[in-house]
Every structure is written in C-alpha cells, then in structure tokens.
Amino acid sequence: MKFEVVGIDYDNRINNFMVSARADYEWYLEKTQGSEENLAIQRDIIKGSKPYKNLRADLKIGCILPTIVLAVRNIDASVTNNYSENDGFITASRDDLDTLQNAIVNTTPANVDIVDGLQRTNALRQTLMELNDEERSIFLQRSLRLEIWINIAFFPLAYRMLLLNAGQRPMSMKHQIDILSGGLAEDLQDLPGIEIIRLKDHKRRVRPGQFHLSTLAQAFQAWMQRSPNVDRTNLVVETMVVDEALESLGIDLTDNDGNQRDGFRQFVDWLLQLDRALGEDQNRFFGNDTVVLGFAAAIGFAHKNETLQDRLPSAMTKMIDSANADQENPLGVITFDQIRRSVDTKRSNVGEATRGLVFRAVREYIMQDGTTPMAECWTQAASMM
C-alpha cells in the first residue's frame, strides 16, 4: 500500500491546514472502510445510474478520478506550527511532511470522514468487486489524489462544503449537514451531561441528556436557518436558505471570538439544562425531534436578531430557573401537550404544526425577556396556528 503527503496549504478563510496527498486505491479503500457508518445519515449511494456505470467502466481502463476530499480528526499536526499562516505558498520540509504522513497513516477509519467523494468511493468498491484476482492486484495499485483537512472543526468545514456545493447543488443542505455530523459530535461531546447516540449504536433515548446525532445535525440546520422546517423541497427556497446560511457562517468565521461555534454550543448547553430540569418524568418532551427543532430555530432566530440577542441569555436563564422550580408543570409541558393533541390531523401536518408551535412559543418567551410563563406562551403561540 502506498500513501504520500506531497504538500500542505493554509486556508486563511477557515483558519485550517490542508494536506495534499497521493494514495493507491488499496490504501484509500482500507482507510475509508466503514466511513459511511461514521455518519448519522449519509447521502444515498447511487448504484444504477448510467453515469456511474460508465465511471466503473472507465475505472477498469485506468481513468484518473477527481480529487477526493477527506476530513481526518484526532491526529498530531504540531509540525504545522513550523510554518507561517501568511505564506501564500508553503514549502514544507520533507521531514515535516513525513511526520504528517505517519500521523495520517496511523489514524483509524473511525476518525476519517469522506467530505466529497462518497459516490466515487462506492464506484471504486463496486469496480473492485467486478474484477478477478489478477485484475484486482493491478487495480489496487493505481493512484488517487486526496485533499485532507486535518483536525478541522465542524463549523468551518460546514462553511467550506456549503460554499463549494452552492453553485452545482448536488445534494440538499440537509444532506450536507448530515455528512458533516461526525465533526459536530466531536465539537459537542465535552458538554456536561451530554450523550450523543450515533445510528450504529442502535440505542434509544431513555434518559435526559441523550440525543441522537441525527437530531443534533438537524437542530444545527434549524438554528442556522432560523426555521424549524429543515426539509426543503422547493429549490428556490433551498437556494435562499443556503445563501443565507453561507452569509451567516461567513460572518461568524471572520469573528475571532468563535461566535458561530459558541452560539450553537450555548444552545445545546441550554437544551441539556432544560432536559435535566424536566427529569425522567418528562423525558418524552425533548425526546421529540419536533420540539428540539422548534427550540433550535427560535434560539437561532434570537441569536441573529439585533433586538433579541441581548435578551436571549437572560431569558434562557429565567426559563431554566423556572423549569427547575416548577415541579408540577415545568415549561408548561401539560399545556403544550393539550394544544398539540388538539391539532386537526385532517387539516394540518402534525409535525410541521408542532415545530411551528414550539418556534413561536419560545420566540415569544425570549421577546418578552422571560417575563411571561411558558404556559402562557404556548397559548399565545397556539392562537397563531
């Protein structure tokens, strides 16, 4: 197996080093084995389309694939400190490149995500299965170009991915966020009391603090786009949402205080505190994805609103204190349940109606700086349904 780091570059927009590398198919397929399972929800693999059938035929002949983009986490990249981030063309020493090379070689597939190239990877695996033993040996020795983002955090990678895909729109924003969810889990896993459940864990939420990674990925999208409805079927609306998300991520990446990252982490921290305040008796409340998305969208709305962003911290502190103090009806969940059960299923989509109800109620609570109990906010929000 062959793998070679050929250079490093620094992206001043997202403040991260990128490694340029070459590998043979054998090294690449082994290093990315199971990467699809690292992701909470993966983009559907295209198996029967004519373009990918043609690609497999070309691979058998020996075509060169476009560069595949990977994200590699938890490696020692300290040698990058030897280079100035302001150098437009970094000339790294062979010793330092070898150090990075060894660090990447020694990482496990669990720390490797395919950011761009899942379909090409699947085409490689399918082509390999179609070859006999002698053909496989030759096939696995062919070279592949790689772009590897090392120890990159979720938020800058999300910006980069959305930006590059904005023009061609090969997959929805939701799919792109889902693909990056492994980095999101890394970024949130140190929050007190959180347990992130991945799809491969085959576990259900049974206590406060447990959240499925797919739910958190959708919550990030709802928080960023300030809307509780993350499934977009209208391409015009989807384009507007992505453009707004890019502007939002781009502005916050410029800020040195990590506003974007800290803002979403703060939301999840508030979510955890509220979840604990409700306790196991009300475990179903935040176990409902529609509730989490509604909260995320409302807090994202306030986070980006010049009028509400100053009220947000105090309002959430009051909400948490109130939930801890009220043992009978914390967060007015009894009122919420009564309103939700009254939704006319013949006239409304219950999921959309619930997400909208939560979004409006929490937004109303923040607008009033926590001076109105949540039970009343549920009633006010219901009047807008």
N, C-alpha and C positions, 0 to 999 in steps of 0.2 A: 504494500500500500504506500502511496506517495501523497505527501502534503507539504506545501512550501509557502511560507509567507514571503511576499515579494516587496511589500512596502506598507507604509502607514500614512494616513492623512488625518487632518483635524477639521471638523465641521464647526465653524465659529457661530453658526446659527443655532445649532442644538447642543453645542459645547460637548462634543464627544469624539473620541478617536475611532477611526475605521481602519480595518486591516484589509489589504488586498492580498488575495491568495490564489494558489492553484492546487487542485487535488485531482487524483484519479477517481473514477466512478466508485471503485471499491471502498476507498476511504470515506467518500462522501455518503454513500448509502449506509455504511455501518454507523457513521457518526450521527446521522439523522434518523436512524431506525427508531420508530416509535414516537417521533416528534409530533405527529398528528395527535397522539393521545395526550400530549402535554397541554393541549388546548382545550378550553371548556367547550367551545363549539367551533368546528372547523368548516371552512368553505367546502361545499360539496365537490367531490372529486369527479371530474368529467371523464367518463370511460368510453362512451360510444361515439363521440362526435368525430366527424371526418377529419377536421384539422389535427386532432390528437392521434388519429390513426396514421395520418401522413407523417406526423412527427416521429412516431415509433419507427416507421419505415426509414426515415432519414437518419435516425439514431443508429440503425443497423448498418447503414452505409458509413457513418462516421462524421455526422454533422457536428458543428460546434454550437452548443446551447448559449443563449444569452446569459449574462452573469446572474447567478442566484444570490439572493440576499439572506443572510443569517443573522440572528442575534445570539450571542453567547454570554451567559451570565456566570458570575462567581469564579472568575479567573484572576490570577495575579498579573496585573498590567502595569506594575510600578515602573517598568523601564520607560513608559511613555513620558514620565516626568523629566526625562533627559532632553526633551525637545520642546521648543517654543511653540505655543499655540498660534503665534502670529506668523510663523513661517508658511508662506504660500506653497512651497514645495519642500516637503520634509525629506531629507536624505538620512535615513536611519542606518546605523552600523549593522553589519551582518550579525554581530554578537547579540544585539538587542532584538533583531528580527528573529534570531534563533530562539531567544528566550520566550518571545511571544508565541512562536511556533510550537514550542514544547508545552506551553500552558494550554493552548487550544487542543493539541493532540491528547493531552491528559484529561481533558474535561469529559464528562459523561453525556450521553444523548439527552438525559433529563434536563440538562442546562442549555440545550440547543433548540432554538425555535426557527422554523422556516418563515421568514417575513414575506418574501416574494419568491415564488418558485415551487409552490406545492404541486401544481399540475405538471410541471417539468419533472419534478422528483417522482411523481406517480408514473409518468411516461417512462422514466428510466427503469423503475422497478418492474413495470409490465413488460418492457422490452427484454429485460434480463430473463424473465420467466419464459419468454418465447424462444430463447436460444438454446442450442445444445451445449454440452460441456466445453468443447473446443472453442466455440464462438464466444461463450461467456468469458473465458480466460482473456481473450483479446479485447472484448468489450469493456471489461472492468479496468483495463489499463489506460483507457482513454482519458483525456484531461478535461477539467471543468474549471471555470473561473468563478471565484467567490468574492463577495463583499461581506465582510464580517464586522458587525457593530459590537464592540466589546464592553460589557458591563453597562449597557445603555439603559437608562430608566424608562419607565413606561411612557411618560408624557412627551419627551422629545421624539421618541420613536413613533408615537401616535401622530405627531405633527408631520414627521417626515413621510410616513406612509400615506396619510390623507393627501398631502401635497402632491406626491408623485402620481397618485391614482386619480386625482381630481379631474384631469383632462380626459382620461380614457374611460373612467368609471367601470372597471372590470368587475367590481363587486360592491355591494352596498356598504354604507358607512358602518352599519351594524356588524356585518361580517368582518370588516377591517378591525374594529374594536375587539371583537371576539378573538381574532387571531393574535392580538397583542396581549390577551388577558393573562398570559403567564407572567409577563413583566408587571402587570397590575398587582397580581398576587404577591410578588416579591416586594413591591412597594408598600403594601398594606399589612403584611404578616406580622410586623412588630407592634401593631396597635394593641393596647391592653384588652384582653378578653376575647380577641377575635379567633375564630377557627374557620379557615377557608376550605370549603369542600369542593374538590375537583370531580369532574364527571367520572373519572376512572376509579374514584374512591367508592362509588356505589353506596353512598350513605344518605340518609335523610336528616333533615334538621330536627333535633329532638330537644334542644335547649337554647336559651338566649345566647347570642354571640356567634352562633353558627350560621354562615351564609354560603350559598353556592357561588362559585366563581362566576358562573354564567349570569347570576343575578347582579353581582357587583359590576360586571362588564357592561350590562345594560344600564345599570344605575349611573355609571360614568357617562354614558352617552346621553341619558336623560338629563343629568346635571349639566353637561356641557352645552346641549342644545336648548336647555331650559323648557323642555316639553316632555310630558310623561309618556307620549306615544312614540316609541322608538322604531316601530316597524313602518317604514316608508315605502309605499308602492307608487306614489306619484313622483316621476323622475324630476319634474320641475321643482317640487318641494324638496326632494332629496338634494338636488344641486344647491339650493339656497341654504339648507341645513349644513352641508359640508363646507360651503364657503364661509358661513358664519362661524363654524367650529374652527376652521383654519385661522380666521382672524383672531378668535379668542385664544387659541393655543399660541399663535404667533406673538400676540401682545404679551402674554404671560411669560413666554420663553425669553423675551427681552428683559423682563424684570429679574434682577439679581436675587430677589428675595424668595424665588420659587413660588410665586402667588398661586399659579395654577395647581401645582402639586399639593401645596399645603391646603388650598381651599377644598379640594376633594377629600383629602385625608381628614380634614376637620369635619366634613360632613359625615364620613364613615365613623369617626370617633363619637360624634353626637348620636348617630344611629345606634352604636353599641351601648352608650349610656342609657338611651331611651329603652332599648331592648331589655337591658338588665332591670331597669325600673319597673317595667311591666311584669317581669318574672315569668316563671313557667306556666302560671295560670293563664296568661295571655300570650303564650308563645306563638299562637297562630297569627297574631296581628302582623308582626314583621316577618313571619314566615310566608306571608302573602307577597309575591313579587309585585303585584299591582300597587300595594301600599309603599313598598320601597321605592319604586319608580316615581310615584307621586311625590314623596318626600324629596327625593333627589332633584327632581325638576324644580320644585318650589324653592329649595335652598340654593340651587344653581341660579335661578332667576334673581333671588335677592343678592347673591354674591356678585352678580354683574350689574345690578341696578344701583346707580349712584345715590338714589334716595334711600334705598333699603339696606345697602351694605353696612352702614353704620349701626342699624338696628339689629342686624342679624345675630351677632354674638350675644347681646343681652336678651333678645327674645328666646334664643335657644337655651340659654342658661335658665330662664324662667320656666320654659317648657320642661326641662329635665327636673328642676326642683319640684315643680308641680306634680309631675308624674311620680316622683319618689314619695311625695307627701300624701297623695290621694290613693288610698288602698282599695277603695270600692270601685272607682271608675277612672283609673289613670288614663290620661289623654282622651277622655271621653269615649273610650272604645265601645261602650254599651250603646251610646248614641250613634256612633259610626255604624255598628252592626245593624241597628234598626233601620237606618237610612239605606244601607246597601241592600238589605232584604226587600226594601220597597221598590227597587228598580224594576221597571216593567220590561221583562226579558223579550217581549214581542216587539217593543219599540226601540230598545237600546241594546247595545253590546255591553254586557255587564263589566267586562274587563276595562273597556275604554271609559265607561261611566265611573267606575271606581277610581281609576287613575286620575280622572279629571276632578272627582270629588276631593281626593286627598290633596292634589295640587292646589286647588282653590282654598281649601281649609287651612293648610299650612301657610300658604302665601298670605292669607288674611290675618293669621295669628302674628306673622312677622310684621306685616304692615301696621298692626296695632301695637307693636312692640311688646307683645305678651300680656297686654292689659285685659284681653278678653279670653275667658277659659276656652279650651279646645272644644268642649261640648257645644258651646255656642257657635264656634267657628264651623263645626260640622253642619249645624243647622243653617247658618248663613250660606255656606257653600252649596248645600242641597237646594236652596231657593234659586240657584243659577243653573240647575240641571235642566 
